[in-house]
Amino acid sequence: MLLWLSALFALYVSGFACAIEGLQPGESLAPGDEKPAPHIALLLPLKSAVFGSAADALRQGFQAAAELEMQLPERLPVRVYSCFDEGKDIAALYRQAIADGALAVVGPLTRSGVGALATGQDIPVPTLALNVMDGPSAERLYFFGMAVEAEARQAAQLAAQEGLRQAIIIATRTNLSRRLQFAFEDEWRRSGGALLREIEFDNDPATLADIVEMPNTAVFLAADAKMARRIRAYLPNKLPIYATSQIFIGNANTLANYDLNGIRFVDMPWLLQADHPAVMIYPRPVAPLSAEHERLYALGIDAFRLIQLLLGGKIEAALPMDGVSGRIGLDGRVFQRSAIPAVFARGEAQLRNTPATTVLPMFPDQARGVP
């Protein structure tokens, strides 16, 4: 699986270009005729060579949810604002949206964009950033994203709930793998578990040769699908193995998934539970998307639902909420997303009958309330 999520922590496309890129049905603005009007502003790096395709997948999901509810009374139209580099451009883009009449803002998408918006920026309307960051922020700024560290923490919770008391972590040399490793290790220790070993796998099977079946022991793979398939071949069949959604590239890849049989992981209802009531009502993308872009499409759907709640002042009454990206709760001003457990069996990801995990803060040692 492409490790595109790790790239969300850095944005390096230079240059400045901000424009209204797309509008909801019923709105048609010609260049130079952007008349101020009440709307929801969606701020995304659609012009970025690095993040453009990811941003567009999220835009599709957001607008699919908006179109579904546009017939309801008093629904605001959506204006989509795009730029090249959120780290450099987001402050000007945000000010433009407010000047154009935005009553709520969704975005930016990247970590650098969220950081730029959160520091030194006045936030006059409810704003839902599509990534997370540590530290204090403006009162009307909320956070909602797909941080994979939360999934690593859920994997640790699942292993602890299933009675396992010691763990082996197998990681690779990528930054994303290290983030997964550190998150799992932190949550595992918090649950009272013991850490037996941390192994860095560099395609040498010898580093895994002495791993044997041991009672009450879990293995966590801080790896993507490609590396997980390689590692799985050298591990005992009966050893409980856990991972994140990074190993799931869709059930259409049956032959590749056979190599992952027995691995437990967590992912979105959007990919695992098509018959869930919260999932069934929303349209699928017109053109097929990869699994990672399907997740962003789902995030866009839930982002639209959350900004509606923020606009209506109904957050406390509506949460927790069954979203297409998971069960959503609120910790301070960070929307926490709880994925659902699954396991690979006969080359296919299947739901597991496992107790639900508790959604913990992304930064457990930091206060997340309003400063």
LINRA-V838307 format. One record per residue. RES is the residue in one small letter. PSI is psi as a letter, one per 40 degrees, with the letter a starting at -180 (* if undefined). OMEGA is omega in whole degrees, -180 to 180 (none if undefined). Layout:
BEGIN
res = <RES | RES>
psi = <PSI | PSI>
omega = <OMEGA | OMEGA>
END
This chain:
BEGIN
res = <m | l | l | w | l | s | a | l | f | a | l | y | v | s | g | f | a | c | a | i | e | g | l | q | p | g | e | s | l | a | p | g | d | e | k | p | a | p | h | i | a | l | l | l | p | l | k | s | a | v | f | g | s | a | a | d | a | l | r | q | g | f | q | a | a | a | e | l | e | m | q | l | p | e | r | l | p | v | r | v | y | s | c | f | d | e | g | k | d | i | a | a | l | y | r | q | a | i | a | d | g | a | l | a | v | v | g | p | l | t | r | s | g | v | g | a | l | a | t | g | q | d | i | p | v | p | t | l | a | l | n | v | m | d | g | p | s | a | e | r | l | y | f | f | g | m | a | v | e | a | e | a | r | q | a | a | q | l | a | a | q | e | g | l | r | q | a | i | i | i | a | t | r | t | n | l | s | r | r | l | q | f | a | f | e | d | e | w | r | r | s | g | g | a | l | l | r | e | i | e | f | d | n | d | p | a | t | l | a | d | i | v | e | m | p | n | t | a | v | f | l | a | a | d | a | k | m | a | r | r | i | r | a | y | l | p | n | k | l | p | i | y | a | t | s | q | i | f | i | g | n | a | n | t | l | a | n | y | d | l | n | g | i | r | f | v | d | m | p | w | l | l | q | a | d | h | p | a | v | m | i | y | p | r | p | v | a | p | l | s | a | e | h | e | r | l | y | a | l | g | i | d | a | f | r | l | i | q | l | l | l | g | g | k | i | e | a | a | l | p | m | d | g | v | s | g | r | i | g | l | d | g | r | v | f | q | r | s | a | i | p | a | v | f | a | r | g | e | a | q | l | r | n | t | p | a | t | t | v | l | p | m | f | p | d | q | a | r | g | v | p>
psi = <i | h | f | d | d | d | e | e | e | h | h | e | h | i | i | h | h | h | i | h | d | i | i | i | h | e | h | h | h | i | h | e | f | g | h | h | i | h | i | h | h | h | h | i | f | d | e | h | d | d | e | d | d | d | d | d | d | d | d | d | d | d | d | d | d | d | d | d | e | d | e | i | i | f | h | i | i | h | h | h | h | i | i | d | h | d | d | d | e | d | d | d | d | d | d | d | d | d | d | e | e | h | e | i | h | h | i | i | d | i | d | d | d | d | d | d | d | d | h | f | h | h | g | e | i | h | h | h | i | f | i | i | i | i | i | i | i | i | d | e | h | i | h | h | a | f | h | e | d | d | d | d | d | d | d | d | d | d | d | d | d | e | e | i | e | i | i | h | h | h | i | a | e | i | d | d | d | d | d | d | d | d | d | d | d | d | d | d | d | d | e | e | i | i | h | d | i | h | h | h | h | f | e | h | d | d | e | e | d | e | h | i | h | i | i | f | h | i | h | h | h | g | i | a | d | d | d | d | d | d | d | d | d | e | i | i | d | e | h | h | h | i | a | a | e | d | e | h | e | i | e | e | g | d | d | d | d | d | e | e | h | e | h | i | i | i | a | i | d | d | d | e | g | d | e | h | d | d | d | d | e | i | i | i | i | d | i | i | i | i | d | d | d | d | d | d | d | d | d | d | d | d | d | d | d | d | d | d | d | d | d | e | f | e | d | d | d | e | i | i | h | h | i | e | e | i | h | h | i | h | h | b | f | h | h | h | h | h | i | i | i | i | i | h | h | f | e | i | h | i | i | i | g | i | i | i | i | h | h | i | i | d | g | d | e | h | h | e | i | h | *>
omega = <178 | -179 | -176 | -177 | 179 | -180 | -179 | 179 | 178 | 179 | -171 | 175 | -177 | 179 | -177 | 173 | 180 | -179 | 170 | -170 | -177 | -176 | 177 | 176 | -177 | 177 | 178 | -176 | 175 | 178 | -180 | -177 | -178 | -177 | 178 | 179 | 178 | 179 | 169 | 180 | 176 | -175 | -175 | 177 | -175 | -179 | -177 | 176 | -177 | -172 | -174 | -177 | 177 | 179 | -179 | 177 | 178 | 178 | 180 | 179 | 179 | -178 | 175 | 177 | 180 | -180 | -180 | -175 | -177 | -180 | -179 | -177 | 172 | 175 | 179 | 174 | -179 | 170 | -178 | 179 | -178 | 177 | 177 | -168 | -177 | -180 | -179 | -166 | -166 | -179 | 179 | -180 | 179 | 178 | 178 | -180 | 179 | 179 | 179 | 177 | -179 | 176 | 175 | -178 | 173 | -176 | 3 | -175 | -172 | 178 | 180 | 178 | 179 | 179 | 180 | 180 | -173 | -178 | 175 | -178 | 175 | -179 | -174 | -177 | 176 | -175 | -178 | 176 | -174 | 175 | -179 | 176 | 179 | 175 | -178 | -180 | -180 | -172 | -177 | 180 | 178 | -175 | 179 | -177 | -177 | -179 | -176 | 178 | 179 | 179 | 177 | 177 | 177 | 177 | 178 | 178 | -180 | -180 | 179 | 179 | -179 | 171 | 180 | -172 | 176 | -172 | 171 | 178 | 177 | -177 | 175 | -173 | -179 | 178 | 179 | 179 | -180 | 178 | 177 | 180 | -177 | -180 | 179 | -178 | -179 | -179 | -180 | 179 | 178 | 180 | 180 | -179 | 178 | 179 | -178 | -175 | 169 | -174 | 173 | -177 | 180 | 179 | 177 | -178 | -178 | -179 | -179 | -170 | -175 | 176 | -179 | 177 | 179 | 180 | 175 | -176 | 177 | 171 | 175 | 178 | 175 | -170 | 174 | -174 | -177 | -180 | 179 | 178 | 179 | -177 | -176 | -177 | -176 | -179 | 178 | -175 | -174 | 180 | -180 | -176 | -177 | 180 | 178 | 179 | 179 | -178 | -175 | -180 | 177 | -178 | 176 | -177 | -173 | -177 | 178 | -178 | 178 | -180 | -179 | -177 | 177 | -178 | 175 | 177 | 177 | 179 | -174 | 169 | -179 | -179 | -172 | -170 | -175 | -179 | 177 | -178 | -180 | -178 | -171 | -172 | -176 | -179 | 175 | 178 | 180 | 176 | -179 | 178 | 173 | -179 | -179 | 177 | 172 | 178 | 178 | 175 | 179 | 177 | 178 | 177 | -178 | 177 | 177 | -180 | -179 | -179 | 174 | 178 | 178 | 178 | -177 | -179 | -174 | -174 | -175 | -178 | -173 | -176 | 1 | -175 | 174 | 179 | 177 | 178 | -180 | 177 | -169 | 174 | -177 | 176 | -173 | 174 | 178 | 175 | -179 | -176 | 178 | 179 | -179 | -177 | 177 | 178 | 175 | 178 | -180 | 175 | -178 | 175 | -178 | 178 | 178 | 175 | -174 | 177 | -180 | 178 | 177 | 179 | -179 | 178 | 177 | 179 | -169 | -176 | -177 | 172 | -176 | -179 | 178 | -177 | none>
END
